Amino acid sequence: MSDGNGKHGGYPDLAAVRGDDDVIQPFMLERTGVRGRLVRAGPMVDAILTRHAYPAPVAQLLGEALALAGLMSGMMKYDGLFTLQMVGDGPVKMLVADFSSDGAVRGYADFDAERVAALNLDDSAPNAEVIKLLGQGRLAYTVDHQGAKDRYQGIVELNGATLAECMHHYFQQSEQVVSSIQLTCGRLTEGDGTQRWRAGGLMLQRLPGEAGERTVEDPDEDWRRSVILMSSVTQTEMVRPDLTAHELLFRLFHEEGVRVYDTWPLKDQCRCSRERVETVLMQMDRDELGEMKTEDGVVEVTCQYCSTVYRFDDAQLNALHDTDGDSDHGQSGTA
């Protein structure tokens, strides 16, 4: 990512200035009643993208998806899991980002590396090119409430050059709440030359029945002005480590009167565990497990989200089946 002059920013050591990194910051514009959320992702998104070591265009798309999932999960009251998934017929077959209600974040992408490389995309572009990477496909989000039988789900076709444009299409087609959104993800250069991934997202929503301090004959004018103010933000401003969330919101909306609420902290944390993998393996019969063995005779299961590898030798596999009564449930899964 570059600064306003097209040059990579030479920022100081991020550790000294990242006080409000990895948070969802809710806010309201008091004079109009417009509500919003700001996502700032630094160490969390850098850890996820660096660990995966995806090609830059894929990493950028995943980073934007993580920021988007933060914005959307922040607008819902839930106790459980929020999952954002995109599938398509392009070089990127699937991309997943999920947030737990306690702020644990993870994500991964499934893609054809040769097809991605053949696109020859400019990895310094301000936004990932959705149509080129995902092709024709759909975006879906799911809210799994802990202990609930039913899940809430929204689905929309991928229809836009960028992920933000796809979401604008979604809000126009599927939601009753008027919304506008900005997303970005890129690499910033620290003072010592180290490059780190950062992502950001900004969303405004006009809720039905919400009114601010100012009463106007045409409430649409307040909304249009708020969106214009939001649109003035640059991609670099959204992720600058030396610009706090409060400073950014004041810079954009000080004339509207910004009220900020408690932040929701985010963390890079996968939910996989050896116990979960064991549960999956117990559902498989011995023939299936035999087909999974590597040359050295062990079964390896790799978590798609965090790349942790779980290894099981014959003794451990036998113990699992002995514990399960050597039953055959016939289905497998992933960590």
MOZIJO-V654650 format. One record per run of one state. SS is the DSSP state (H for helix, E for strand, - for the rest). FROM is the first residue (numbers start at 1). TO is the last residue. If there is no record, write none. Layout:
BEGIN
ss | from | to
SS | FROM | TO
SS | FROM | TO
END
This chain:
BEGIN
ss | from | to
- | 1 | 9
E | 10 | 11
- | 12 | 13
H | 14 | 16
- | 17 | 22
E | 23 | 29
- | 30 | 33
E | 34 | 41
- | 42 | 42
H | 43 | 52
- | 53 | 55
H | 56 | 74
- | 75 | 79
E | 80 | 88
- | 89 | 91
E | 92 | 100
- | 101 | 103
E | 104 | 111
- | 112 | 112
H | 113 | 119
- | 120 | 129
H | 130 | 134
- | 135 | 136
E | 137 | 145
- | 146 | 151
E | 152 | 157
- | 158 | 162
H | 163 | 174
- | 175 | 177
E | 178 | 190
- | 191 | 194
E | 195 | 206
- | 207 | 218
H | 219 | 231
- | 232 | 234
H | 235 | 239
- | 240 | 244
H | 245 | 256
- | 257 | 257
E | 258 | 265
- | 266 | 266
E | 267 | 268
- | 269 | 273
H | 274 | 282
- | 283 | 285
H | 286 | 292
E | 293 | 293
- | 294 | 298
E | 299 | 302
- | 303 | 308
E | 309 | 312
- | 313 | 313
H | 314 | 323
- | 324 | 335
END
